[in-house]
Amino acid sequence: MTQRDLARKICYTDRWLSNFETGRQYPRADQVTAMEQALDLPTGALLNTFQQLEAESLPTWFRPWADEEREAEVLRTFQIALIPGLLQTEDYARALLPDNESLVQARMERQRILTREWPKPPKLHCVLDEAVLYQLRGDKDVMRKQLEHLITSIAPPQLTIQIIRSEKNPRSLGAFTIGSVAGRDIGYVETAIRGIVTSSREDVAELTAAWEAIRTFALPQQESIEFIRQVIEDKWT
């Protein structure tokens, strides 16, 4: 089968397939699956390799958390400077990761856990310090579309986003995420150098206490939506 034959069979252009073969284009998982079917390969033959390569595109210290994230039933995340990776638009991610397209696409691929059919998508609960909404990433258009994406993503109880006013935030030292995986909680703490994955009871208990304190002072869901809309109008329109 020629490159042109395969491209036509999976309904993509010759140029797209050429870019994929030479590593200039990063495919989605569904595109890899389409190639498996077009080439009459066993299910997962290419996808398993793709997932290994995807993991290799992530920083070594992040890979253990990526594995936990995929298996989590519930994710609770607090962010003080950035939109959570699972909710970033492609342009916002690209502004954070200039000249690293493979990592941008790996981040987009991570987000597929929120829309997958099986296993059941995790519940995602986010609390964002209001400072996240004001920090320019890219340009005003990127920020406006990113904050609009936050609003459209909200779907209680599956996905919630709350804003905490900076002056009421009881924790200003750093971002973290707690994942509930197979009946246990595991923490991911972001530092200035790298992320740290911890399953220590003491660590997880401290993170859980911090989460509960932050949620106590966060704005309710509807007020949070209205706050985001106001920031869009005042700063990014």
N, C-alpha and C positions, 0 to 999 in steps of 0.2 A: 504494500500500500504506500503510495507516495504521500509526501507531506500535504499536497493539495487535496488528495482524496480524503485524508483523515480530517483536515480542516473542514471540508464540506460536510463530512458525515456527522461531525459534532456541532455544525452550524456556527463555526468561527472563521475568521479570515486567515489567509495564509500568513499574513504578517504577525497576527497574534500568536499563531502556533510556532512560528520561527522565533519570536521573542521568548516564548516559553522554553523552547529547546535550548536556547543559548543563555538562559538565566536572566535575561533582561526583564521578563514579565513574571510576576508571582501569581500562580493560579489559585483559585478557590478549590475547596475540597470537592464541591459538586462538579467542577470542570474536570478534575482528575478522575472522578467516578465515570463521567461521560466518556472519557478516553478509554477506560477499562472496558466499558460496554462496546464501544466502537471497534476495539481490537480483539474482542472475544476473550478477554483475560479473566481469570477467576476474580470474584469479588474481593476487593481489598489488596490485590497484588500490587497495584501502583499506589493506592491510598496509604498503605502501611509505610512505604518508602517516603511518600510525601510528608507524612506526619513526623517521621524521624528527621527529615531535613528541616521541617518547620521548627522542631524543638531545638535543632542546632543553630537556628537563626536567633534564638533568644539568648540573652546573657546566661552564663553558666549558673550564676547564683539564683536566677529567676526560675529555672526549669523545675525545681521541686515544687514551687508554688503553683506553676502552671498545671502540673499534674493534679494537685489538690483542688484547684479551681474547677477543673473539668469534672471532678467527682462530687463536688459539694452539692448539698441539697439547699443550703441557705448561705448567703454571703452578706455580711454586714461590714460596710466600709465607711471610714471617716477620712475626709480629705481636707487639707488646709491650704494647698497651693494649686492643685491641678484637678481637672475633671477626671474621674476614674477611667482607667483604660477601657473598661467594658462599655463605657458610654461615650467615648470620644468619636467625633466625626473623623473621616479620613483626612480632611484638611487640617484639623486641629492636631491630630497625631503627627502629620507631616511637618507642621510648624515646630513641634517638640523634637522631631527626629530628622532634621535636614540631612539630605545626602545619605539616607539609610532606608531605601525603599523596601528592602526585604523585611526590616523590622516593623515598618509601618503596616505592611500587608500581614505580617504575623499577628500584629495587634488586632487588625480587622478580623482575622480568622478566629482569634480568641472569642470574639463577640458572638460567634455562632452558637455558643452554649445557651444564649438567652432565647434563641428562636428554634432550637432543635425540637424534633418530635420525640426522640428517644435517645437516651433516657430523658425523663422529665426535666425541663429547664429548672435551674435553681431559682429560688426567690432571691431577689437582690434588694437590699435596703441600704440607702446612701444618706449620709449627712455631710453636707458641704459647708465649710466656713464661708461666709459671704465674700471673703477676700478672693476666693476662687473665681467668682463671677466678674471681678474687676480687673484681673490681671490679663493684659494683652498677650495673646498667642497668635502669631500670624498678623492679620489685620482686622479691621472692624467687621468686615463681612464674615470672616471666619468665626469670630466671636459671636456675632448675631446668630448665625446658623447653628453654632454649637449649643447656645443656650435655648434656642427654639427646639433643637433636638432633645434636650433634657426634658422639656415640657411634654413633648409628644411621646416620649418613652415611658412616662409615668403611667402605671397601670396597677393600682392597688388591688389586692394585696401582694401581687406577684412582684411588682417593681415600684418602690417608693423612693422619693427624693425629698429630703427636708433641708432647709437652710437654717444655720445657726448664726446669729449676729456675733460679730467678732468680740464685742465687749462682754458678751455673756458666755463665751466659750471657756469651759473649765479646763480644756487641754489645748495648748498652743504649741506643743513641742514636736509634733510630728503626726504623719498619717499612718493608718493601720487598717487591716482587714481581718475579720474573724470568719473562718469558714467552718460550717458544720458538715462533717464528712463521716458517713457510716456511724452515726451515733457519738462522734467525738468532735471536739472543737480544736481547731488549729489556727495559730495566728501568723500574720505576715506583717512585719513592721518595716516601714521605709526609713532609711537613714540617708545621710548626705553622700554616702559612699555606695551602698548597695542595700538590697532588701534582705531581711532576715526571716526565715521560717522557723517557728517554734511551736512545739507541742507540750512544753513544760506547763505543768498545772499552775504553777505560780505565775508564769507569764500570761497564760490565757486568762486566769482569774483577774489579773490586773487590767488586761485589755477589756474584758467584759465589764468590769466596774467602770472603766473610762467610757465605754460605749453607752452604758446606762445613764451616766451623768450627762453626757453630751445630748442624748435623746431627750432628757428631761428639759433642757433649755432650748431645744430646737423649735422652730416655728411649726405649727401643724401643717398638714399636707397642702390644703387649699391656700393658706397664707404664704406658704413657700412658693407655690406656683405664681401667685400674684407678685411676690417679691422679685422673682426671676423676670417676669414680664416688665416690671418697672425698671429693672436694671437694663434690659434690652432697649427700652424706650429712651431712658435717660443717657445711656453711655454708648450703645452700639448701633443706634439708628441714625 
